[in-house]
Structure formats: structure tokens, C-alpha cells
Amino acid sequence: MRAGASMDALLVVRSGSAKRFTLTLEGTEQVHGFVLPGEAVGLEGFATGRYGCEVSALEPLSYCRVPMRKLEQLLERLPGLRREMLRLLGQALDEALRLRGELAETDARGRVARFLADLSVRLARRGFPPHEIRLSMSRADIARHLGLTLETVSRAFGTFKREGWLRVRARNISVLRPEALAALIGATPCV
């Protein structure tokens, strides 16, 4: 998927993961988010008829491509699908607004904690264990997504590990104390 291309389909990830990003004028990536199994890619295209982001697979990826003409026919015939699309659009808007506010008001540790909490919730929604997270994205991608430096993200992970909140083995994260991360960001832990 290329930013600026005409929206001709909606993609739904079946397995694997991807990142959504744009390139700055300087040519660096600005990471807007990560897509997990069961999530749709290209929702922003409904606003202008063009994709707003580049999408790049972070690991082997399979997806279902739903052409726009077919999607429009299905939306007319299936009220349940229409409601689900509205829910997805509302959820995307809510997440974008929340992230924007948090980036302005939260310190680095809080941003990393929120990132892990959000991943945990999204995994739980899809039936995966919420406290066992495999980070398919690099720490540099996480940093670009959160508006932090790579070193700051690494320090936050190190601090959470030393405090006994996480067990970190390469890209595998076990959340040992979800209540501690939740308290840091003022949220309810994902059960």
C-alpha cells in the first residue's frame, strides 16, 4: 500500500503484522501505528479516497484484500458489517486522538507503558494471551511511533525489567506486573 495511491481496496490482516508510516521531507519514517491480525489497513482512505500511509510487513504477512466495489455492495446488504465498519472507524479516530494527547502530556516511561498496555488490549481482543507479547517491530520503530529516541525506549524497557514488571527475552515480552504498568498510566490492567 502506497501513501497517496487511490484507495481501491481495504486489507484485513490474517496473520503477521505490519507498520503504517509516512516519510518526512527529510526521508525519515514517521511510524503511525502497527497492524495486528484481525485489523484493517487503509481505513484512512475513506476520508479522501486515497491511502494516507505506506504499509510495510514486519514479518511474513497474509491478508484478505476486499476491493472497494465489493465492500460497498456488502455494506449495503449487511447491516452488521456496516456497524462493524463504523465501529472500526470510530476506534481508529479514538486511538489517534488519545495517542496525540498522550504524546503531549506523558513522559517517556508512560509512553512505553501505554504502548505495551495498548498492545496487550489489542491482543486480548483477538483471543491471544494479553501478557505474552512478541514485538515484531524494532525498538527504533517503537521510538519513531512514540516520538522518543531509541535509547530512551531501551532505557524504559530496562527500567521495567529491573523493577520486575516485565521479562524481556529479545523480542518476547512477558508482562509480569500489568497492574504496575496500568498504575503508571492511570489505566485498568488488561486481565
N, C-alpha and C positions, 0 to 999 in steps of 0.2 A: 504494500500500500504506500503510495507516494503523496506527500502533502501537496495540495493544490490540484490533484487529479480529480476529475469528475467522479462523483460518488455513483458507482454502478452496482454496488453490492454491499451487503452487511456480512461480516465474517463472525462466526461464533467458534471460539477455540474449543476443541475437543480434548486435546492433550498437549502438554508442553506449556511454554509461556513465552511472552514477547514483551518488548518495551515500546512505548509510544514516545516519540520525541520530535523536536524540530531542531533545525540548525540555526544558530545565531549568525549575524552578519560576519562574525569572525571565524565561522566554521566550526564552532564547538557545539556539542549536543546539549540541549536543554531537555531533560527527561521529564515527561509529563505524567507518566504512570506505567504500571506493569499490568499485563493482562494474564489472567489465570484460566484454567479450564472452566468452561461454562460461561465465560464472559464474552460480551460482544465487542467487536472492534469496528470503529467507523461511525459511532453514534453522532459525533460532532458534525458529520456531513449533512445531517438533516437540517441544520441551520442555514447552510449556504449552497448545498448541492455539491460541495467539494470536500475532500478529506482534509482535515486540519493538521494531521500529524503523519510522520513517517512511522512505519511499524517494522520492527526487526525481531526475528525469532531469537530467543536466548538459549534455546535447546531445541531438539527435534520437535516439530510442531505439526499437529494435524488440526484441520479446521473444516467447518462447513461453510460454503460460500452460498449466500442467498441473494440472487440477483434482485435489484430494486423492483422490477416489474412484478416478479413473483411475490416479493414481500408485500407490495401494495395490494395485490389480489388477496393474499392471505389475511392482511389486516382488515380488509372489507368483509371477509367471510367469517372470521374468527374473533369474536369479541374478547375472548380470553387472551389471545395473542396481542390484541390492541392494548388491553390493560397492562400486560407484561411489558410491552414496549414503552408505555408511558411511565411505568414504574422504573424501568432501566434508565430512561432519560432523566427522570427526577432524581434518581440515586446518583447519576453522574454529575448533575448540577450540584446536588448537596455535597458530594465529596470534593468537588472543585472549590466551592465556597468555603468549606471547612478547612481545606488544606491552605488556601490563601490566607485565611485568618490566623491559622496556627503558625505559619511561617513568619508572620509579623510579630506574634506575641509569645512564642515558645523558644526556650533555649535549646541548644544542640542536643542535650540528653533527652529532653522532652520530645523533640522531633523524631529521634531514632526510636524512642519508646512508642510514640504514636504510630510510626511506620510498622513496627512489629505487631502492635495491637491490631492495626487495620488488616495486616496480612492474616493474622490469627482469625479474625472475624470472617474474612472472605473465604478462608479455607473451611471453616466450620459450616458456613452456608452451603458449601458444596459437598459436605459429608466427609471431609478429610479431618484428621486429628488436628485440633487448633493449636496445640502446643508443640508440635513437631513441624518445624518449618525448614524446607530446603530452599535456600536462596539461589535461584537460578541467575539472578542478576549480580553483577560485580559490586563491590563496595563503592567503586567510583561512580557507577550508575545510581546507587542509592544516594550518594553525596550530591550528584547533579539534580536528582529529584527533590531532595530536601533543602537545597540551597546551602550546602555545607561543603567543607573540604574533605577529601579522602581521609586525611589524618584525624580530623575531628570525628568522623563516623567510626573509624577504627578505635579511637580512644573511648568513645561511648560504649562500643561493644566490649572492650576490655574492662571498663568500669562495671558494667552489668555482670560480666563473668566473675570478676573478683568479689562482687557483692553477693554472689550466689544466686542471681536472678536468672542467669542463662548458663547453659552448657554449649560451648561453641566447638564444633569439630569441622574445620574447613568451612563448607557452605551449609552445613547442617546445624540448625539451632534448636535446642530444646529449651522451652520456656519453663523454668523450674518454679518461679515465683510470679505468676501472672498478676497477682494482687499487688505486688510491689511496682510493677510497670504501670498498672492501672492507676495506682495512687499517685505516681509521678505526673500523670497526665489528667488526673481528675476524672477517670472513667470507671466503668464497671468491668471487671475481668471477664474474658470470654471463657465459658465453662466447657 
